[in-house]
Every structure is written in structure tokens, then in C-alpha cells.
Amino acid sequence: MNLDVSLIRKLHRRLHRRHKKTGDRGLHAIGLGPAKSGGAVDASRPKAIIYLVKKKKAAGRVPKKHLIPKIVSVFLVVGKGKNKRRKRFCYPTDVIEIGPEIKLTGLKATTAAGQFFTVSALVKWGQPVIYGALSVGHAVQAGVGSSVNVALPGGGIAPAIVVAFTTGTATLDASLIKFTAPIDTLLPAPGTALPPNPPSNDDLATLASNGADATTCSMFGKFPIVLQVYVPSIQISDGAYNLTDIVMAQGNPKTFRHGASGSVWLKSVDGTPLAIQVAGAPDDQSSQQFIYGFAQPFSEYMDWAQLQDPVHGSLQLISVL
């Protein structure tokens, strides 16, 4: 039986209570993904419970009841109504060290030199048509109506205004901006097919737990990444943000660098928009090379944007920059 998002959340809550005391290794989150050995997917553990920790080895002795087992066994309630029943789920485990803190990777977007939004999803709404883009909420500094600079792929800056954004109390880190100058060079040519619809959360969780290949697109360029873990919820920047439905990916150093929040992750095979980056983490406690990135489902950004007052449900994705 495949685990959908609702079951993964139940599994996450149960295991987080059971293993939240992991000595001074520090448990960030628990998710589902392929286990790795020697940098490659372990064929004997293609789907595992992944523990994201601050460090793999504890400085002192960890009580046996707090050790992360090699195999976890959990009973969960599945089905509805007369079909409701308890089912046992058994999965091998893996541990990934991602450093002491998962850090937001957006720069504070203002009109000051060197401060800008990274956006990759171009949208339109209204009549007459207004063009804008989706990005992250944590980069907003001055609030709705504030003027910001938007970094464009290949260089250049476009002026824009913040239409809406979420704060640190929200479980989705999102913002919507509208351009205040013509962006003709960014618009797709007439007749260009619209981007494929983003996957549901269940399908995205499946892609992540299967280790699917993807590409991240930002002003820094396009980089290959590998989806690695689906996590129901995680705290970022020492608890400043408690975000849900997180996908973690791995890439080369600097792939998820500061300024990359707002980058869109695309499915490699067909360019389907999967998620938008919000944060990153180094590969060890002393490194500033962010090889781990964290993103939220693209479908949730679209759903949130449709509900914003100026949009009134008319928002449409027209291209990924």
C-alpha cells in the first residue's frame, strides 16, 4: 500500500513523538525517501523513513530508547467508515546530517542595490491583463504595496510592487508581485503551450520518496537536482517559520545559495513545475555550500495566489522563466 500525504503525516507525528529525543544530534524532521549508501541509492532500501538531524554522531551516550532503529514499525488507521482498520507499516531508516540550522535563502527585497526578488513563475490575472510572478514571503520587507526589484533570468532588473505575502505564522511561505513596467521580453511567444499543471501533494510526495530527477531554475542558472525526502512539516531558521509539505532535494554546492528562494523546481522529463524553493542547508556543520534545498508544492502557491483579493480566481500560470 502506497503512503499518501495524510498517512505520511500520521507517520511523522507518531515517529516524531517517539524519536524526538535523539541526544545532542538534534532532530529537524522525519520524512519519506530513498535511503543512500556511499552517495548512491541503496537498492535494498529504495523507500525509507529519513531522519534529518543536526549531526549524525552524538557527543555522548544516547539512551537505548532514544536511538533511531534500523527498522521502524508503526500501526496506522487506514480507510474510512466500514473500511477503517489498523495496518502495520514497516520501513528501514536512514539518517541525513544537514547541519545545525535550515536557513531561509531569500534576500530582503527592496529597491536598494543588491536586494531583489528571485522569481521564476510568470503569471497573469485580471482585465486588462496584469503580469506578475510568484515568490516567497520571507523576502518581503516593507509589506503590501512596497516597491521591489525583481532579478530576471540572464541578468537585468524589473521594478515591481508587492500584491500579497504570507508572514512567519503561515504554513506556506509565499508572495505575489506585479510588474510596474513592460516585460515584453519575458512573455512567451504567441501560441506557446502553457506549462503542465503542477502535481498534487500526493503525487509530489511520491516523486520525492522515489528520488525523482528535477531541475531548479533561478537567476543563477539552471541546475540538476535530485528530490530526496518528503517532509510533512519542519521548522526553519530556529523556529521562525513552521512550514508544511516540504520537499528536500540535493544538488551541487551553491545550488541552493542565498538569493535562490523563489526558484522553481521542474520535473526533468517534461518541465512540470513541482515546487518553489524557500530554504537551504549545508552538507556539514562548518560548510556554507548549500547542497540541500527545501521547497513547498507549486500547486499550493497557485491555490494561495488565486485567493488573493486583486486576483479573484483569475490567476493563470503562463510560463516558467
N, C-alpha and C positions, 0 to 999 in steps of 0.2 A: 504493500500500500504506500503510495507516494504521500509525502507530507505537504499539505497546503499551508498557506501562511497562518491560518488560525491554529493549526496543530503545532507549527513551529513556535508560535507564541506561547502556547501551553507548555511545550517542552522547555522553552527558555525560562519561563517563570519557575518551573519545578527544579531545574538544574541550577539556576542562579541561587535559589534558596539553599540548595544542598551544598554547593561548592563555592559560595561567595567568600568563605574564609580559606584562602589559599596561601597562608603565610604572608611574607612580605613580597611575594611575587606580584600581587595586585591584580585582581580580575577586572578587566574592562567590560567584557561581554562574552556571550556564548552564542554561537551561530551554527549553521549547517553548510558544509562544503567538502571538497575532496581533501583528504589528508595527503601530506607530502613527505617524501623521504629523499634526502640528498638533493633537494631543489626540484624534484620531479614528482608527479602524482604517483602515489603508492597504489599499485594495481590491486593490492589486497584490501585497500580502504578507499574505494572510489567515492564513497559518501560517508562522512564522519561528523561527529559533533566537534566543533572547533572552539577551543578556549583561547580568547585573545587576552594576553597577560602583559604586565609591565616588564617582567623579566622571567625567564624560564626557571632559573635556579634560585631557590630561596637561600638567604644567608645562614639561616639556622634550621633546626629540625622542624618539620611540619607534622603535626599530629596526623595519625593514620586516617582519621575520619575526614580530614580536610584535603587529603591527597586526591588528585584527579585520576580516576581509574582509567585503565586501558580500554574498558568497555563500559558503557552506561546502559542501564536497563530501567525503563520508565513505563508505568501504566498510564494511559491517557484515555479519556472518554471520547469516543468517536461516534458518528452517526447522529440522527435526530429522531425524536418521537419513539415509536416502537422499535426502531432500528438502533437505538442508542445502546452502546456496550463499551466495556473496558477492553482495551487492546494493549498488548505489550509491545514496546518498541525497543530494540537493541541496536546500538551503534558503536563502532570503535571511536576513539577520540584522537585528537591531535592538539598540540599547543603551539601557538604562534606568539613570539615576543615582538611587540610593536612599540616598546618604549614607555616612558612614564606618563606621556600625555598625547592624546589625539588633538591636533591643533586645527582650528579654523584656518583656511588658506585664502580667504578673500582680503583684498586691500580695502581700506576705508575709501569709498567712492565719493570724491568731491571734485571741484573744479581746479583744485591745486595741482601743480605739476607733479607727475609721477603717481597720482592717485586716480584709479579708474576702475570701472566695472569690467569684468570679463563676461561676455555674453556669447552664446553660440546658437541659441534658438530664436529665430526671427518669427514674429507673429504679427497678425493684423486684426483689427476689430473696428466696428462702428461704420457709420455712413455720414459724411465722407470717410474714407478709409484712413485709419491711424495706424502707423507702423511702430512696433516696439519690440521688446525682447524679454526673455525670462532670465533671471539670475538668482543669486542668493540674498537672503535678508540681512545676514550679519554684516554685509559690506555697506549697508545704508547708514549714513552718519547723521544727516540733518533732517531726515524724515520725508513724508509725502510732500511733493511739490518742490523738493530741493533739486538744484541743477547738478548734474554729474557728467563726467567724461566716460565714454564707452570705448574700450580698446577694440579695434577692428582687426580681423584676421589679415595678416600680411602687413600690418602697420597702419598707422593713422588713428585719429581720434574723432568720434562723433559726439556732439552735445545731445543730452537727453534730460528728461525730468522723471523723477520717481513717482509712479502712479499708486503703488501699494507695496507693502512689505510686511513680513512677519517679524515678531520680536523673539527674544530668548525664551519666552514662556510657551511658544508654539512648538509642536512636534515636527513641523515642516519648516525648513529654512529657505524662504522664497521671497522674491521681489519681482515686480513688473515695472518696466520703464518704457517711456515712449520717446521716440526721437523728435527733436525740435528743428531738424534741418533735413533736407532731402537726402535719401540714402539710395539713390537710383542704382549705384554700382553694386549694392548688396542684394537687390531684388532678383529673384530667379527670372530667367527668360520666359516670355510668354509660351505657354504650352508645356512648361516643365512640370513633371509629375510631383505631387505633394509627397512629403516624407511618409513612410509607412507609419501606421498607428502604433504607438508605444504598447508594450506588453502589459498585461495585468500584473498585479503584485505577485499572484501565484506563479505566473509564467516567468517573471523576473527572478523570483526565488529559485525556481527550477534551473534557470540558466546559471545563476551564481553557484548553486550547490553542485552543478555539473562541471564547473570550471570553464565556462564558455570564453572564447576569444572576443575581444572588443577593441575599440579604438577611442581614445579621448581626443577631443578637438578643442583647441583654445588658441589664443593669440600667439602662444609659444610654438604652435605647430600641431601636427597630428602624431600621436604616439600609440604603439600597440600595448595593450594591457590584457591581463587575464583576470576575469572575475573569479573570486576565491571563496567568499563567505557571504551568506545572507544572515543578517542580524536583526531580530525584531525591534530592539531598542538599544541605545548606547548614549553614554554621557560624553560630551565633548568640551574641551577647554575647562577642565576641572569642574564640570557640572554646570557651567554657564548655559549650556544647551543640552536638553534631553530629547534626542531625536529618535523617531521610529522609522521602521522599514529601511534599513541601511544595507547597502551592498558594498563590500570591501573588494578592492582589486589590487593587483600587484603590477608594477611596471619598473622600468629602469630608473636610476637615480634622477631626481629633479622632474620626473613626470608630473608629480602632484605638488609642485612647488607653490610658494606664496604667490598669490595673484591668479591661481588657476581655478579657484572656486567660481562656479558658473559655467565651467566647461561641460559640454555634453558628451556622454559616453554612448557610442554607437555599436550596434551589433556588427561584427566584422563582415559577415556573409552578405548582408543586404542593406546596411546603413540604417536599420531601425533605431530610433532614439530610445535609449534604455534608462538613463539616469543623469542627474546633474551633480557634479562634484561639490561637496561642502567642506571637506577636511582632509588632512593627511597625517601620516605618522612616519618617523624614521625607521630604518631597519635595525637599529640598535640604539642604546641609550645615549651614546655620545655623538651620533651622526645627525647631520642636518639634511641628509639626502633622503627626501621623502619617496620611498618606494611603495608605500601603501597609501591608497586613496580611499575615501569614503564618500558615497553618493546616495541620493534619495531618488525614488522612482520618478521618471519623467511624467508618467501618467498622473501622478499626484500634483505635480506642478501645473499641468494643464487643467485639472479639475479645480484647483485653487484659483487659478487666474480667471476661469470662467465665472467665478462667483464675485469678482471684484466689481464695485459699483459702476465705474465708467464702461465696463465691458458688457454687462447684461447678457452673458451667454453667447456673445457673437464672436469670441476669440477663435482664431484659426492659426495653426502652425503652417507656415509657408516654406520654410527652409531651415536647414542647419548650416550655419556659417562655416 
